[in-house]
C-alpha cells in the first residue's frame, strides 16, 4: 500500500509541471500502482475483519473512499465556476494541494497496525539476527520468488473455481457501470442541448451527487444493516433495482445520441423534456447502486476467500478493469439506448449469479455447523 501510494503521488506531481513523456510514463506506472493498491487494501481489510465485522468494515471503507468524489468535485465547481480557461497558477495550486494530501495519506499507511502474520514473521527474523546479512538477503530473495510462483498458481486455481466464475458476471457489471457513471453519463449531460449554457457546469454537480449516493450507500450498508445473510443478497437486489430505475429515467431524459456527439450538442430528442432534477436524481441512484454492488462484492470475497484474499481481490480488480476498459472503448461509438441495454442484461445476470454464490456459501456454512 505504501509503494502504491508513492506511485499515486508521483502521478499527481506530474500535473504541477506537465510534459508529454511524463504523462504517458506515469499513466502506465499508476496502472500498476492501482492494481497493487486495490489488492493490498482488500487483503488488509479481510485480515483485520471477521465474519461479524466484514460487512461493517467494507461499508465504512467504501464510504470514506467515495468522499473524494464529493470534496474534489465541490472544489472544482466553486473554484472554477464560470471560467473558460484554467491558468497555470490555479492548476499548480490544486495539484500541489492534492500532492500534499496524497503524501500524507501514503505516510498514514505506515501507522496501520501490523497483522498477526506479519508479527510472527518479524519474530522469526529476530531469531535469525545472528546469521550473516548476505545469507538472510539470499534467503529472502528465494522466498519471494517461491511466494510469487505460489501466488500465481493460486490465482489460476481460484479463477477456475465455481465461485469466481459466477461472481465474474457481477464483477464485470461493476466495471461497466463504473465506466458509465464516471465518464459516459457526465458526457451525456454536458452534450444535452436542452440544458443550455449550464450543461457543462452540471457535469461537476452530477459528480458531486454521485459521490453523495456512494457515501450514503457505504455508510448505510456498513453501519445500519447488521444481518449478514440477509444483507448481502438484499443489498445487491436493491442495487439492481436502483440502477434499473436510473437507466429507465436516463433513457427517457437524455438524448440517445448524447454519448457519440463530439464538438456539437445532441441532435436527437428524448422521450421527455430533459429535466435537471431527473438528471441529478439519476446521478444519485447511480452512486447508490454502485455502492450496493461493490461493498457486497468485497464482503462476499472476504468471506469466501478469507485465507486467499489477495489473489481473490486481484482477480476482482482484473475483471472489473477489463470490463471498464471495454465499456470506455465502445462508449463513444454506441448510442445510449444500447449501452443501457447491455448494462441491464449484465446487471440482471450478475445479480442472479451473486444470489447463487451467496446460497452456496450459506449451505457450506450450515454444513460446517453440523
Residue pairs with C-beta under 8 A, 6 or more apart in sequence:
1 36
1 37
1 40
1 41
1 44
1 109
1 112
2 106
2 109
2 110
3 33
3 36
4 33
4 34
4 36
4 37
4 40
5 37
5 102
5 103
5 105
5 106
5 109
6 106
7 29
7 30
7 32
7 33
7 36
8 30
8 33
8 34
8 37
8 102
8 106
9 99
9 102
9 103
9 106
10 26
10 29
10 30
11 26
11 27
11 29
11 30
11 33
12 95
12 98
12 99
12 102
13 95
13 99
14 22
14 23
14 26
15 91
15 95
16 91
16 92
16 95
16 96
16 99
34 317
35 314
35 317
35 318
35 321
38 313
38 317
39 310
39 313
39 314
39 317
40 310
41 61
42 298
42 301
42 302
42 309
42 310
42 312
42 313
42 316
43 309
43 310
43 313
44 112
44 115
45 54
45 57
45 58
45 61
45 298
45 302
45 309
46 54
46 301
46 302
46 305
46 306
46 309
47 115
47 116
47 117
47 309
48 57
48 113
48 115
49 57
49 58
49 302
51 228
51 303
52 228
54 298
54 299
54 302
54 303
55 221
55 222
55 225
55 226
55 228
55 231
55 232
55 295
55 299
56 222
56 223
56 226
57 222
58 222
58 295
58 296
58 298
58 299
58 302
59 218
59 219
59 220
59 221
59 222
59 223
59 295
60 218
60 219
60 222
60 223
61 218
61 222
61 298
62 214
62 217
62 218
62 222
62 291
62 294
62 295
62 298
63 214
63 215
63 217
63 218
63 219
63 222
63 291
64 218
65 214
65 218
66 211
66 214
66 215
66 218
66 287
66 291
67 211
67 215
68 211
69 207
69 208
69 210
69 211
69 214
69 287
70 208
70 211
70 212
70 215
72 207
73 204
73 205
73 207
73 208
73 211
74 208
75 94
76 94
76 204
77 201
77 204
77 205
77 208
79 90
79 94
80 86
80 90
81 201
114 122
125 136
128 136
151 310
151 311
154 308
154 311
155 311
155 314
155 315
158 164
158 305
158 308
158 311
158 312
158 315
159 315
162 360
163 304
163 357
163 360
163 361
164 312
164 315
166 353
166 354
166 356
166 357
167 297
167 300
167 301
167 316
167 353
167 354
167 357
168 319
168 353
169 346
169 349
169 350
169 353
170 236
170 293
170 297
170 350
170 351
170 353
170 354
171 297
171 315
171 316
171 319
171 320
171 323
171 350
172 319
172 320
172 322
172 323
172 346
172 350
173 293
173 323
173 343
173 346
173 347
173 349
173 350
174 290
174 293
174 294
174 297
174 320
174 323
174 350
175 319
175 320
175 321
175 322
175 323
175 324
175 325
175 326
175 327
176 323
176 324
176 327
176 342
176 343
176 346
177 243
177 286
177 289
177 290
177 293
177 343
177 347
178 290
178 320
178 324
178 327
179 323
179 324
179 325
179 327
179 328
179 331
180 286
180 327
180 331
180 339
180 343
181 210
181 283
181 286
181 287
181 290
182 210
183 328
183 331
184 259
184 327
184 331
184 339
185 206
185 250
185 282
185 283
185 286
186 203
186 206
186 207
187 203
187 258
187 259
188 250
188 254
188 255
188 258
188 259
188 336
189 195
189 199
189 202
189 203
189 206
189 254
189 258
189 279
190 199
190 200
190 202
190 203
191 199
191 255
191 258
191 259
191 261
191 265
191 266
192 199
192 254
192 255
192 258
192 265
192 266
192 274
192 279
193 199
193 255
193 265
193 266
194 273
194 274
195 202
195 274
195 276
195 279
198 276
199 265
202 276
202 279
202 280
205 280
206 279
206 280
206 283
207 283
209 280
209 283
209 284
209 287
210 283
210 284
210 286
210 287
210 290
211 287
212 284
212 287
213 283
213 284
213 285
213 286
213 287
213 288
213 289
213 290
213 291
214 287
214 288
214 290
214 291
215 287
215 291
216 287
216 288
216 291
217 287
217 288
217 289
217 290
217 291
217 292
217 295
218 291
218 295
221 231
221 235
221 291
221 292
221 295
221 296
222 295
225 231
225 234
225 235
229 358
229 362
231 296
232 296
232 299
232 300
232 354
232 358
233 354
233 355
233 358
235 292
235 295
235 296
236 292
236 293
236 296
236 351
236 354
236 355
237 351
237 355
238 289
238 292
239 288
239 289
239 290
239 291
239 292
239 293
239 296
239 351
240 289
240 292
240 347
240 348
240 351
242 285
242 288
242 289
242 292
243 285
243 286
243 289
243 343
243 347
244 344
244 347
245 285
246 282
246 285
246 286
246 289
247 340
247 343
247 344
249 278
249 281
249 282
249 285
250 282
250 336
250 340
251 271
251 336
251 337
251 340
252 270
252 271
252 272
252 278
253 270
253 272
253 274
253 275
253 278
253 279
253 282
254 270
254 274
254 279
254 336
255 266
255 267
255 268
255 269
255 270
255 274
255 336
256 268
256 270
256 335
256 336
256 337
257 266
257 267
257 268
257 335
257 336
258 266
258 336
259 331
259 332
259 334
259 335
259 336
259 339
260 332
260 333
260 334
260 335
261 267
272 278
293 350
296 354
297 316
298 313
300 354
300 357
300 358
300 361
301 309
301 312
301 313
301 316
302 309
303 361
304 312
304 357
304 361
305 311
305 312
327 339
330 339
331 339
